[in-house]
């Protein structure tokens, strides 16, 4: 009887999500991290219950169960992202200013070694089918391929444009958006070769990317305030949805069938995958200005983003034509959102 009740409870939970309940989110946590410097991607290690946040010259670590900060990972000058190789029990941090990747232990979070890669590594992903780490090298239009077990360089993949973010289908392919070309590249992870290049039109300047691996659909966040939903088999655009300004990351909840576009203007667009290739915006969640990256805990389904308070914007220069507002010291903050029962 006990096991029957558990099954029924799960069934009703699934029904409530599919009927639209629990698809609206609200702020439930506000943790000041402090420190100085900018930030980039958030990554969740669900097994070890850790949220990694690339920030300044270090990677912040946050205990998801206790809602508390832990010891940061240092020696990561210009960190951009963290790839979780759970099978190897190693993590890999892309360090843009040193053109390197820092390998560390997922349990102790102690550094193992620094690995030279391409010029300005940005996004970084783990592909479990090939057991490779891929770094998107923004300054030389390439991808570095690393062995997740040894950290050894396995090769380089030349790209026809500047890579921004990437996602693995975990079945032998990964996808990377080319921001300057408004394209998606499909890569075979066994041969490390490009097998397709697709346009994201009417999307422009794609910077964010997530995937529903069950339906093989890509969610592409673009600079012209559009989310493009693409068939990852053939590159066909199956839906176009409006999102806010300044998207830099999208995450997907496979259980609730929701895609979250974190928009730097101060909101998060939540898109529901209804059925077939039908999608709709179910909420525009108010966040805070600058909250442009996002990650989801697949266990609790809580959603995280980060931002800070800002000062004046410096004048534009030749080297920095689009300057960002100054970040005020010690205002860097983690925001946590959860499903509302209303």
N, C-alpha and C positions, 0 to 999 in steps of 0.2 A: 504493500500500500504506500509506503514511503516513497519508493522509486516512482510509482505512478503519479504521485502529487508533484514530484519534481518535473516530470515530463509535461504534465498539464500546465505547470507554471511557466515553463519555457515556451510552450505552445501559445499561451495567452500573451506572453511578452512579444512573440513574433507577430501575432495578430494585431496587437496594439500599435506596433511600429508601422506595419503595412497599412493600417487604417488612418495613419496620419498623427496619432497620438505619440508624444515623446519625440517629435521631430523639431520642436522649438527649444532653443537653448537660452540659458541665462548665466550671468556672471556669478560664480560661487567661490572664487578665490583670487586673492590679490597679494602677491609676495614680492616685496622690494628686494632685489638682488644687489643693487648698488654697483659701484665700480665705475670705470670709464670706458669709452670706446663704443664703436658700433657693433652690430650683430648680424648674424645671417641665419642659417637653417637650424631647425629643431629636429631632433631624432629621438625616437622612443625605442628602448630595449625592453620589451614586455616581459621577457623571462626573468631578468634581473631587476625589473621594476625601477628603471632609471630613465630620466629624461635628460638628454644632452643638448646644451645650448651654446652655439658658437658665439663668443662675445669678446671683443677687444683682442687681448693677447692670450686668452685662455678659453677653455671650454668648461662652462658651468655644469655641475651635475646635481640633479634634483631627485629625491626619493619620492616616487609616485604614491606609495602607500602611506608614508608618514607626512607628506606635504612639507618637506623640509630640505634645505640645501645641504649638500655634502661637500667634501673636499674637491676643488676644481682640478682639472688637468692643465698643467702649465706647459711652457715651452712650445706653444702653438701660435706663433706669430702670424696674425692674419688668418685665423681659422674660418672656414666657410661651412663645412658639413662634417657629419660623422656617419660612417657606414658600419653596420652591425653584422659581423660574420659570426652568427650564433653557433654554427657547427664547429668552427675553429676556436670559439670563445675569445676572439680578438675583435678589437675595434680599430677603425682607421679614420684619422682626421686629416682633411685637406688643409694645408697651411699655405695660403696664397702668397704671402710675402717672402717665404723662403723656398718656394717651388719644391715643396716636399710633402710627404704624408707621414704622420706620426702614428705608428702602430702601438696599441696598448692592450693590456689585459682587461677583459670585460668584468672579471670578478674583483680584482684588486684595484683596477683602474690605474695601475702603475705603467709607466712608459716602457716600451720594449726597444724600439729603434726608430730612427728617422730614415725615410726612403726618398731619394731624389726622384722627381717625376717631371712632367712638362712644365711649361711656363704659365704661372698663375693658375694652379688647380682650384676649381670652384666646387661645383657639386660633386658628390662622390656616392657611389652605390655599390651594393653587394649583390651578385647574381649567384644564387645557390645552385643552379643547374651546372654551371661551369666552375663554381667555387673561385670566382675571380672578383677582384675589386676593380672598378672602373672610375677614373678621375677625369672630369671634364676640364681640360686645360684651355681657359678662356683667351689667353694671349697668343697662342700659336695654333688655334683651331685643331686641336688633337685630343685624343683620349689615351691615357696611360693605362695599361692592363697589368695588374698585379696578382700574384698567386696569394690567396688568402691564408694559406697554411704556412708559407715561408716568407712572404713579403717580397719575394723576388719579382723583378720586372719581367713580364712575359711578352711584351711588345707594345707597339703604338698603333693607333688607328687615326689616319688623316681624315679630317672632316671638310666639307665644302663651305663651312661658315662657323660662326662663333657659338660654341655650346653654352647652354645655360643650365637647365636641370635635366635629370634623367630618371627613368624608372624601369625596373626589370619585370618581365612577365613570369619569371621563374620557370620558364619552360624552354629556354634556349634563345631568347631574344631580349634585348633591351632597347629603349627608345630615348632619344635625346632631342630637345628642341633647339633649333638654331635661331637665336633671337634676331640677328641681323638679316637673315634670309626669309624669316617667317615660314620656316619649314620644320618638319619632323623627320628625323633619320631613324630607320630601323636597322639594328645591328644583330648579326648572328654571333652568339657568344661562344660557339664551338670553333668557328673559323676566324672570329674577330674581323669580319668583313661587313661592309654596308650592303644590305640587300634591297633597300628601298629608300626613296626620298619623296616626301609628300608635302604639298602646300597646305597651310592651315587657313587659307582664305575662306571666309571674310575676316578671320583673325589676323592681327598684325603684332609683331614683336612679342612672340610667345616667351614667357619667362617662368611659368609654373606648369607642373605636370604631375598627374596622378593617374591611377589605373584601377578599374574594376577587373580583376583577373578572372572572375567568374563569367562575365559577358564579353571579355576582351575589348573593353572600351577605354579609350584614353580621354582624360579631362585636361584640357589645355587652357591655361589662363593667359590672356593676351593683353598687351598694353593699350589696345583701343576699347577696353571695357567689354570684352566678349569672352565667354567660355565656349570653346569649341569641343564638342564631343565627337570623337573619331573612332571608326572601326579599325582596330589594330591589325586586322588581317589584310585589309586592302587599302587603307588610307582614306576611305570614304567619310566625309563629314556627315554625321547623322543628326546633329542638333547644334543650334547656336543659342546661347542664353546670355542675358545681360548681367554684368558684374560691376563692382565699384572700381574706382581709380586706384592705381598703384599696386596691383596684385604682384606678389613675388613667390607665393607658394599655394598649392592646393593639396589637400589630403582627402582620402576616401575611406568611409566606414563601410566595410563589406557586409556587416550585419544589418545596419539600418538602411543601407543603400543610399547614402548621402555623401555628396561631395562638398567640401568646404573651401571656398576661395577667400583667402585672407588679403584684404585690400588696405593699402597704406593710408587711404584717406580717412579711415576710422570705422570700418565696418567689415563684416564677413558675410558673403553671399552663400547661402546654403541651398544646394540643388538636390532634388530628389529624383532618383531613377525609378520611374513609375512601373513601366512594363514595356517589353520590346525596346524600341528606340524612342520612347516618350519620356521627356524630362521636364521638370518645372522648378522654378524658384519657390521655395516654401518659407524662407525667412531671410530678411536682411538684418543680421544681428549687429547691434551697435557695439563697437569695441572702443579703441582709442587711436588717435592719430599716430601713425608710424608702425602700427601692428600689422606688418605685411607678410610675416612668415607664420607657419602653423604646423602642428603635429597632433595626432590623436592617439590616445591609449586604447588599443584594441580590446583590452580586458574590461575596462570600466566605461569606455566610450566617451570619456571626458576629452575636451578639446583645449589645447594650449596655444597661446601666442605671447609675444613679448613686445615691449615698447619702452619709451622713456619720455621725459619732458624735454622740450626743445627751446633754444634761445633764438637769436636772430640768424637769418640766412646770410652767409658771406656773399660779397659781390662775385659775379661770374668772371672767370679768367680764361685765357686761351687754353690752359691745361685742364681747367675744371669749368667747362661751359655751363654745367647744370649743378651748381653746388647744393648740398643739402643743409638744412638748418643745423646749427650747433647743438650737440647733445649735452644737456646739463649733467654734471658729475653726480654720481650716487642716486640717480633717479631711474636707473634701469629696473624694469618690473616685469614679472611673470603674471599673466592673467589666465585663469582657469574657468572654463565654461562647461556646464553640464546640462543634460536634457531636463526640460521642465515637465512636470506631471500635468500641467494645465493645458 
